[in-house]
């Protein structure tokens, strides 16, 4: 698997680390209303902890980015709409900030957070 994207467009070579793309996707997801920030591996963890390897994963293939993200949705927010908002925000931000094409944003709603709860309630599959 490629760990960074290299391009020779323009005046010289441009290299974008996979970690940078993953961080952009994590920040984009965390900006969506209805998501719960948690220390759990199944929710959006703090993007500043650099521990997003289980929460947001990115793949680079032939100049295209594929993103997989696990989220925890707050109870009362429409799960489907929240997941779609995450998809759109990640695609928009990654494409604008890197110039790369995003081919997929796969969202896994891994948990539902109820108000006043400290632990996540895992969704049954």
Helices and strands as residue ranges (DSSP letters): E 4-7, E 14-17, H 18-30, G 47-49, E 56-61, E 64-74, H 79-98, E 101-113, E 121-122
